[in-house]
Amino acid sequence: MKILFVAQNFQMGGIQKALINTLKEVCVDQQYEIDVFTFGKGELIKDIPSNVHVNIGGLLLQLIATPFYVVKQRKNLWHIILRILCMLIVRVIGSNNFYTLLFKKHRPQKQYHIAISYFNDAPNSYFNQGTNLFVDKFVRADKKFAWIHTDPLRASFNYEVCVKTYQNFDRLICVSEACKQNLLNFLPQYRHKIQVVYNFFPIAEIKELATQYPPFEKGTLDLLSVGRMDNATKRFDLIPHICKLLKESNNHFHWRIIGDGPDLLFNKRLALELGVEDVVEFVGECNNPYPFIKQSDVLILTSAYEGYPMVVGEALILETPVITTNFAAACEQIRDGCNGLIANGHVEDLYAVIVNAINNGDCLQKMKKYIEENRYTNRKAQEQLVSEFDRK
């Protein structure tokens, strides 16, 4: 069976890591011949299994598939100028027309059994999209799948655009039951297409990577958050405010934040303004965050919304309790009071839950023991994926 996965890029990110894990899972089965077409590159491209054939887009496609802040960081003046020119052109002719011009020379020659658009096409972005269009219009395949990694309601998906975009897809694959239910409410006419496949995790590999280096010297209470520094979705800007309340109530802790992104500088400045720079550490991008996750007392997710966040599964694999906001699928990963705690997404609510966990004696240890006794597996995700691949 020939399967094509189409990706925007392999920059560090949750969707990219989910794709890597899916490729690792699928490529071990010799009945599947796997190709990947990625518009752009990224540091995670090296993690694609060696028996997966990878095609990369041309220079213009690579540039528009790379976040602009990353292009600027590379300090290649010609690439920056090209990226700006592309931004100007797309404002004149529109994203679809611009992508269509670029995609014409990237049309694959193969006929596939299944072609998968693995990335969300961001509804309010000029460039953070295109995988749906490519699979729909430029790939020959018996079946076409679109993966949906987020809550379509909270992510402000455009109804008219989605009706048109998904009409030629055979499956709309959501990464959680909650996202599926919201998509059913949003696009009830496509209910026959909507299914769930949970994200995969390379469990043995994660455990091995977690032992590679000592990340920090253990303190009284070590808190951790991991993700792309994008305040609109991940709400890392809440953390300095929570830290201020924790400091004022004389709690001893150190909160590390792993990740890079467009709001990193803003959040550093916010921590300085609030006087919490001594208890908040911005680690930056980290290719192997697992030693940090394993050694921390609790992982904290502050997101406004999520689909099925990879970092929560990774924390549970490494037996680290989780405190999370109440995103749509939170209860599919976290059993409140058992392997983690669920809070509303406001500063005061998160602060109250964190303080309660700190002050409640062996609360974190009880959750850790529960996680040890209820180990994370990929069994459900394997059953779901095989079912979709084999479905007539």
C-alpha positions as CSV (number, residue, x, y, z in Angstrom):
1,M,0.0,0.0,0.0
2,K,1.5,3.4,-1.1
3,I,0.8,6.2,1.4
4,L,1.8,9.9,1.0
5,F,2.0,12.2,4.0
6,V,2.1,16.0,3.1
7,A,3.6,18.4,5.7
8,Q,4.3,22.1,5.9
9,N,7.7,21.7,7.6
10,F,9.6,19.8,10.2
11,Q,10.3,22.7,12.6
12,M,10.2,21.9,16.3
13,G,6.5,21.6,17.1
14,G,3.8,19.3,18.4
15,I,2.2,18.5,15.0
16,Q,5.7,17.8,13.5
17,K,6.5,15.5,16.4
18,A,3.2,13.7,16.0
19,L,3.9,13.1,12.3
20,I,7.4,11.8,13.1
21,N,5.9,9.4,15.6
22,T,3.2,8.3,13.2
23,L,5.9,7.6,10.5
24,K,7.9,5.5,13.0
25,E,4.8,3.5,13.8
26,V,3.6,3.0,10.2
27,C,7.0,2.3,8.5
28,V,7.7,-0.9,10.5
29,D,4.9,-2.6,8.7
30,Q,6.3,-3.8,5.3
31,Q,3.0,-3.7,3.6
32,Y,3.2,0.1,3.7
33,E,5.4,2.1,1.3
34,I,5.7,5.6,2.8
35,D,6.5,8.9,1.1
36,V,6.6,12.3,2.6
37,F,6.4,15.6,0.8
38,T,7.3,18.5,2.9
39,F,7.1,22.1,1.8
40,G,10.0,23.2,4.1
41,K,12.8,21.8,6.2
42,G,13.4,21.9,9.9
43,E,15.5,20.3,12.7
44,L,13.1,17.3,13.1
45,I,13.6,16.2,9.5
46,K,16.6,14.1,10.7
47,D,14.2,12.0,12.8
48,I,12.2,10.7,9.8
49,P,12.8,7.0,9.6
50,S,15.4,6.0,6.9
51,N,13.0,3.8,5.0
52,V,10.6,6.7,4.4
53,H,11.2,8.5,1.1
54,V,11.3,12.3,1.5
55,N,10.8,15.0,-1.1
56,I,11.3,18.7,-0.2
57,G,9.8,21.7,-1.9
58,G,11.8,24.3,-3.9
59,L,13.3,27.4,-2.3
60,L,10.1,29.6,-2.5
61,L,8.0,26.9,-1.0
62,Q,10.6,26.3,1.7
63,L,10.6,30.0,2.6
64,I,6.9,30.4,2.9
65,A,6.6,27.2,4.9
66,T,9.2,28.5,7.4
67,P,8.0,30.9,10.2
68,F,9.3,34.4,9.3
69,Y,11.0,34.8,12.7
70,V,13.1,31.7,11.8
71,V,13.9,33.1,8.3
72,K,15.2,36.3,10.0
73,Q,17.2,34.4,12.5
74,R,19.2,32.8,9.7
75,K,20.4,36.2,8.6
76,N,20.3,35.4,4.9
77,L,19.4,38.8,3.4
78,W,18.4,37.3,0.0
79,H,16.0,34.8,1.7
80,I,14.5,37.6,3.8
81,I,13.9,39.7,0.7
82,L,12.3,36.8,-1.1
83,R,10.1,36.0,1.9
84,I,8.9,39.6,2.1
85,L,8.2,39.7,-1.7
86,C,6.2,36.5,-1.3
87,M,4.2,38.2,1.5
88,L,3.4,41.2,-0.8
89,I,2.4,39.0,-3.7
90,V,0.1,36.8,-1.7
91,R,-1.7,39.8,-0.4
92,V,-2.4,40.8,-4.0
93,I,-3.4,37.4,-5.6
94,G,-4.5,35.4,-2.5
95,S,-3.1,32.4,-0.8
96,N,-4.8,29.7,-2.9
97,N,-3.6,31.3,-6.2
98,F,-0.1,31.7,-4.8
99,Y,0.2,28.1,-3.6
100,T,-1.4,26.8,-6.9
101,L,1.4,28.5,-8.9
102,L,4.1,26.9,-6.7
103,F,2.4,23.5,-6.5
104,K,2.2,23.0,-10.3
105,K,5.9,22.0,-10.4
106,H,5.7,19.8,-7.3
107,R,3.0,17.5,-8.5
108,P,4.0,13.8,-7.7
109,Q,4.0,11.3,-10.5
110,K,2.9,8.4,-8.4
111,Q,-0.6,7.2,-7.8
112,Y,-1.2,6.5,-4.1
113,H,-3.6,4.4,-2.2
114,I,-3.9,7.0,0.5
115,A,-2.8,10.7,0.5
116,I,-2.8,12.5,3.9
117,S,-2.8,16.2,4.5
118,Y,-1.3,16.1,8.0
119,F,-1.3,19.8,9.0
120,N,-4.2,22.1,9.9
121,D,-4.6,24.8,7.3
122,A,-4.6,27.9,9.6
123,P,-7.7,29.9,8.8
124,N,-6.3,33.4,9.5
125,S,-2.8,33.0,8.0
126,Y,-1.4,33.8,4.5
127,F,1.3,31.0,4.6
128,N,0.6,28.6,7.4
129,Q,-1.5,26.4,5.2
130,G,-1.5,24.6,1.8
131,T,-1.4,20.8,2.7
132,N,-5.1,20.4,2.1
133,L,-5.0,22.2,-1.3
134,F,-2.0,20.1,-2.4
135,V,-3.5,16.8,-1.5
136,D,-6.9,17.8,-3.0
137,K,-5.8,19.2,-6.3
138,F,-2.3,17.9,-7.0
139,V,-2.1,14.3,-5.8
140,R,-3.7,11.2,-7.4
141,A,-4.9,8.9,-4.7
142,D,-7.7,6.3,-4.1
143,K,-8.5,7.9,-0.7
144,K,-7.6,11.3,0.7
145,F,-7.4,12.1,4.5
146,A,-7.2,15.4,6.2
147,W,-5.8,15.4,9.8
148,I,-7.2,17.9,12.3
149,H,-5.0,18.6,15.3
150,T,-7.0,21.3,17.1
151,D,-10.4,22.3,18.3
152,P,-12.1,23.8,15.2
153,L,-14.3,26.0,17.2
154,R,-11.6,27.6,19.4
155,A,-9.3,27.9,16.5
156,S,-11.9,29.9,14.6
157,F,-12.1,27.7,11.5
158,N,-14.1,29.4,8.7
159,Y,-17.2,27.5,8.0
160,E,-17.5,28.3,4.2
161,V,-13.8,27.6,3.7
162,C,-14.0,24.2,5.5
163,V,-17.1,23.1,3.6
164,K,-15.4,23.7,0.4
165,T,-12.0,22.4,1.5
166,Y,-13.2,19.1,2.9
167,Q,-15.7,18.1,0.3
168,N,-13.2,16.0,-1.7
169,F,-11.7,14.3,1.3
170,D,-12.7,10.7,2.3
171,R,-11.8,11.1,5.9
172,L,-11.4,13.9,8.4
173,I,-9.2,12.5,11.1
174,C,-9.4,14.2,14.5
175,V,-6.8,13.6,17.2
176,S,-9.3,13.3,20.1
177,E,-12.9,12.5,20.7
178,A,-13.6,16.0,21.9
179,C,-12.2,17.5,18.7
180,K,-14.4,15.0,16.7
181,Q,-17.5,16.1,18.6
182,N,-16.8,19.8,18.0
183,L,-16.1,19.1,14.3
184,L,-19.4,17.1,14.1
185,N,-21.2,20.2,15.5
186,F,-19.3,22.4,13.1
187,L,-19.7,20.3,9.9
188,P,-22.6,18.0,10.5
189,Q,-23.0,17.3,6.8
190,Y,-19.6,15.5,6.9
191,R,-20.3,13.3,9.9
192,H,-19.8,10.2,7.8
193,K,-16.2,11.2,7.2
194,I,-15.2,12.2,10.7
195,Q,-13.1,9.7,12.7
196,V,-10.5,9.7,15.6
197,V,-6.9,8.5,15.6
198,Y,-4.9,9.4,18.7
199,N,-1.3,10.6,18.5
200,F,1.5,8.0,18.7
201,F,4.4,8.1,21.1
202,P,7.8,6.3,20.8
203,I,7.6,5.2,24.4
204,A,10.9,3.3,24.7
205,E,12.8,6.1,22.8
206,I,11.4,8.8,25.1
207,K,12.4,6.9,28.2
208,E,15.9,6.4,26.8
209,L,16.3,10.0,25.8
210,A,15.2,11.1,29.3
211,T,18.4,9.6,30.7
212,Q,20.9,11.3,28.3
213,Y,21.9,14.2,30.5
214,P,21.3,15.8,33.9
215,P,19.1,18.9,33.1
216,F,19.3,20.8,36.4
217,E,20.1,20.5,40.0
218,K,16.9,19.5,41.9
219,G,15.2,22.2,43.9
220,T,12.4,22.4,46.4
221,L,9.7,22.4,43.7
222,D,10.5,22.2,39.9
223,L,7.8,23.3,37.6
224,L,8.0,22.9,33.8
225,S,6.1,24.1,30.7
226,V,7.0,23.1,27.1
227,G,5.8,24.4,23.8
228,R,6.0,26.9,21.0
229,M,6.2,30.4,22.4
230,D,2.9,31.6,20.9
231,N,0.7,33.4,23.4
232,A,-2.4,33.3,21.3
233,T,-2.7,29.5,21.7
234,K,-0.2,28.4,24.3
235,R,-0.8,31.3,26.8
236,F,2.8,31.3,28.2
237,D,2.1,34.9,29.1
238,L,0.0,33.6,32.0
239,I,3.1,32.1,33.7
240,P,4.8,35.3,34.9
241,H,1.5,36.4,36.5
242,I,1.1,33.0,38.2
243,C,4.7,33.2,39.4
244,K,4.1,36.6,40.9
245,L,1.2,35.2,43.0
246,L,3.3,32.2,44.0
247,K,6.1,34.4,45.1
248,E,3.8,36.7,47.1
249,S,2.4,33.7,49.0
250,N,6.0,32.7,49.9
251,N,6.1,29.5,47.9
252,H,9.6,28.2,47.0
253,F,9.8,27.0,43.4
254,H,11.5,27.3,40.0
255,W,9.5,27.4,36.8
256,R,11.4,26.4,33.6
257,I,9.9,27.1,30.1
258,I,11.2,25.2,27.1
259,G,10.5,26.5,23.6
260,D,11.1,29.2,21.1
261,G,8.7,31.3,19.1
262,P,7.5,34.8,18.2
263,D,6.5,35.7,21.8
264,L,9.7,34.6,23.6
265,L,11.1,38.2,24.0
266,F,7.7,39.5,25.1
267,N,7.4,36.9,27.8
268,K,11.0,37.5,29.0
269,R,10.2,41.3,29.3
270,L,6.9,40.5,31.2
271,A,8.8,38.4,33.7
272,L,11.2,41.3,34.3
273,E,8.4,43.8,34.7
274,L,6.6,41.6,37.2
275,G,9.8,40.9,39.2
276,V,9.8,37.1,38.7
277,E,12.9,36.7,36.6
278,D,14.6,34.9,39.5
279,V,12.0,32.1,39.5
280,V,11.2,31.9,35.8
281,E,13.8,30.4,33.5
282,F,13.4,30.6,29.7
283,V,15.4,27.6,28.5
284,G,14.7,28.3,24.8
285,E,14.5,25.6,22.2
286,C,15.7,22.1,23.2
287,N,16.0,19.2,20.9
288,N,15.7,16.7,23.8
289,P,13.4,18.1,26.5
290,Y,12.8,14.7,28.1
291,P,15.4,14.9,30.9
292,F,13.7,18.2,32.0
293,I,10.3,16.5,31.9
294,K,11.5,13.5,33.9
295,Q,13.2,15.5,36.6
296,S,10.5,18.1,37.1
297,D,7.8,17.6,39.8
298,V,5.0,18.6,37.6
299,L,4.4,19.7,34.0
300,I,2.0,22.7,33.5
301,L,0.0,23.3,30.4
302,T,-1.4,26.8,30.1
303,S,-3.0,26.6,26.6
304,A,-6.1,28.4,25.6
305,Y,-7.0,25.3,23.4
306,E,-5.4,22.1,22.2
307,G,-6.2,19.0,20.1
308,Y,-4.3,16.2,21.8
309,P,-1.1,17.8,23.1
310,M,2.0,15.7,22.7
311,V,3.7,17.0,25.8
312,V,1.0,15.7,28.1
313,G,1.5,12.1,26.8
314,E,5.3,12.5,27.0
315,A,5.0,13.7,30.7
316,L,2.8,10.7,31.5
317,I,5.2,8.3,29.8
318,L,8.0,9.8,32.0
319,E,5.8,9.5,35.1
320,T,5.5,13.2,35.7
321,P,2.1,14.5,36.9
322,V,0.4,17.2,34.8
323,I,-1.6,20.3,35.7
324,T,-3.5,21.6,32.6
325,T,-6.1,24.0,31.5
326,N,-9.5,22.5,30.6
327,F,-9.0,22.2,26.9
328,A,-11.6,20.2,25.0
329,A,-9.8,16.8,25.2
330,A,-8.2,17.3,28.6
331,C,-10.2,14.5,30.2
332,E,-9.1,12.1,27.5
333,Q,-5.5,12.3,28.7
334,I,-5.9,13.5,32.3
335,R,-8.0,11.8,35.0
336,D,-8.5,14.7,37.4
337,G,-6.9,14.0,40.7
338,C,-5.3,10.7,39.6
339,N,-2.5,11.4,37.0
340,G,-3.0,15.2,37.0
341,L,-5.2,18.2,37.8
342,I,-7.5,20.2,35.4
343,A,-8.0,23.9,36.0
344,N,-9.8,26.7,34.2
345,G,-7.6,28.8,32.0
346,H,-7.3,31.9,34.2
347,V,-4.4,33.0,36.2
348,E,-6.2,32.8,39.5
349,D,-7.6,29.3,38.7
350,L,-4.2,27.9,37.7
351,Y,-2.6,29.5,40.7
352,A,-5.2,28.0,43.1
353,V,-4.7,24.5,41.6
354,I,-0.9,24.7,41.8
355,V,-0.9,26.0,45.4
356,N,-3.3,23.3,46.4
357,A,-1.0,20.6,44.9
358,I,2.0,22.2,46.6
359,N,0.3,22.5,50.0
360,N,-1.5,19.2,49.9
361,G,1.3,17.1,51.3
362,D,1.8,14.0,49.1
363,C,-0.7,15.0,46.3
364,L,2.0,15.0,43.6
365,Q,3.5,11.7,44.9
366,K,0.0,10.0,44.9
367,M,-0.4,11.1,41.2
368,K,3.0,9.9,40.4
369,K,2.3,6.5,41.9
370,Y,-1.0,6.3,39.9
371,I,0.9,7.0,36.7
372,E,3.5,4.3,37.5
373,E,0.6,1.7,38.0
374,N,-1.2,2.8,34.8
375,R,1.4,2.9,32.1
376,Y,0.9,4.8,28.9
377,T,0.5,2.7,25.7
378,N,-0.1,3.2,22.0
379,R,-2.6,0.3,21.7
380,K,-5.7,2.4,21.1
381,A,-4.0,4.6,18.5
382,Q,-2.7,1.5,16.7
383,E,-6.2,0.1,16.5
384,Q,-7.7,3.3,15.2
385,L,-5.1,3.9,12.5
386,V,-5.2,0.3,11.1
387,S,-9.0,0.6,11.0
388,E,-8.8,3.7,8.9
389,F,-6.2,2.4,6.5
390,D,-8.1,-0.8,6.0
391,R,-11.5,0.8,5.8
392,K,-13.2,0.4,2.4
